[in-house]
Amino acid sequence: MKWWKSKAKQIQKHPIDSDTKQESIFPQHSATPFTGAFSSDLELIKQEITLNSDVYFREFNIGYTCTRAAIVFVEGLADKDLIDTHIMKSLMLELSEEYKQEQAIMKGTVLKEFIKHHILSISQIKEVHNIKDLLSEVLTGSTALLIDGSPDILILGTTKGKTRTLEEPISESLVRGPRVGFTEALNDNTALLRKHGKNESLSIIKFLVGKRAQKELAIAYIKDIANPELVEEVKKRIRRIDIDNVPESGYVEQLIEDNYLSPFPQVQNTERPDRVIGALMEGRVAILLDGTPFALIVPVTFNMMLQSPEDYYERWLPASLIRLLRYGAAFISLFTPALYIAFISFHPGLIPTKLAISIIGSRQGVPFPAFIEALIMEIAIEILREAGLRLPKPIGPTMGIVGGLIIGQAAVEAGIVSPVMVIVVAVTAISSFAIPQYTGGIALRILRFTAMFCAAIFGLYGIILFFLFVYSHLVKLKSFGVPYTSPNIPYRLRGWKDFIVRLPLMAMKRRPPSMHTKDPTRKG
């Protein structure tokens, strides 16, 4: 642990110079400026795009003149219909009589400006001046237009994106609430946030992450609510990401979290736009990455792992009871096997007499101590859970249920485990499914085995020590400067209105005090 911490401190003190890293990735001539000589500029592009057979070059003459031009695009990323209709047809056929008459005096930059403002019917047009900028645009779906005599290359927005339709999130299903989730397209996801309500204060800032394979990343926040220090901290950590490729938001989560040694997630991931909007209205910041439907929310507290958007769509009494049920399920998922081991191995006198006699009778013939018995069953359940996730969807749930029944019954009949242990493990597994956040459930599953070891060695005393150790870690843990156990520690009575229970919406007139927002009062 000391070695890992020392390495982390060295990286923080001596971060890799991004400029030096960029130079090591791209050759020196990759920033070569264009000269305006058509043949040499086109040859330079062809030399840089070697071994890329999906890149197409199309040379032609502009209108009825001798002025040479060329377009460069990537097949599959660029929209060919858009190129043919709004670029090629416009430049080759649909030129006005005024241009035909003035073409003799319109050359180079003048011709480029005329084409840009009068000919091309493309909404996104910008200019680049060197080969490095051109490659980054063309290889992401844009089309480059070279005009003889002009050193400025026009980049035309022709990106074609094939995305799936909006569907209900699989990992966060609700009984009541919106049936729409994020997709893999960043533009669609930012549009979903905009569609949740007209809000001129919603700010979306984009970054490029990844050194060799760059992707767009966006942070979203409400500028009239979010703490400026929090926003700057998020920007700082994103700019510090130094990795070749960022294929999924899980990479971002691991690179920006406060304590990578903690089993508890310090960044919340979600597929639901309504959850993201709710977090933004509390003063939090959302991070969206192109290519993944999972958005990140920072900062996060422990109680957020046990909350669901449905808690706010239902009336406060049923929502509070369901939330209490989740807290109870989390306790059962973490401590039930450990308590069973401690009572059976060390403290049988604490069990009611009739129940103790029943348990002892069911354990007759079992060759293993309670700890080994629980360990075998827990490992079997975890394997079944993982197998159910990896199997095809039509047979995955069926295989998990049938496998659990068969293995449990066979183990009892073979005398390997007792029937009471099967009940304990089944109740524990079912309780873990009641946790809304999958990553939060994983943390409890990891700690459950540690609690079992402590119970097997020290009994109830070991469980108490384990609880104190975990809670002291939670008290020390922070997410982007916000205490992980807030509003419990540090204690803020105002935050308890939306903690273990949810009071009526009329009573929650202020935002979480731990966020230190610009506007602490909710409207209305």
LINBEL-V588028 format. One record per helix or strand of 2 or more residues. SS is the DSSP state (@ for helix, = for strand). FROM is the first residue (numbers start at 1). TO is the last residue. If there is no record, write none. Layout:
ss:SS from:FROM to:TO
ss:SS from:FROM to:TO
This chain:
ss:@ from:2 to:13
ss:@ from:18 to:25
ss:@ from:28 to:31
ss:@ from:38 to:48
ss:= from:55 to:61
ss:= from:68 to:75
ss:@ from:80 to:92
ss:@ from:97 to:102
ss:@ from:108 to:119
ss:= from:125 to:128
ss:@ from:131 to:138
ss:= from:143 to:147
ss:= from:153 to:156
ss:@ from:186 to:195
ss:= from:202 to:209
ss:= from:215 to:222
ss:@ from:228 to:239
ss:@ from:249 to:256
ss:= from:268 to:270
ss:@ from:273 to:281
ss:= from:285 to:289
ss:= from:295 to:298
ss:@ from:302 to:306
ss:@ from:310 to:313
ss:@ from:316 to:345
ss:@ from:348 to:350
ss:@ from:353 to:362
ss:@ from:370 to:390
ss:@ from:393 to:413
ss:@ from:419 to:433
ss:@ from:438 to:458
ss:@ from:460 to:476
ss:= from:478 to:479
ss:= from:482 to:483
ss:@ from:493 to:497
ss:@ from:505 to:507
ss:@ from:513 to:515
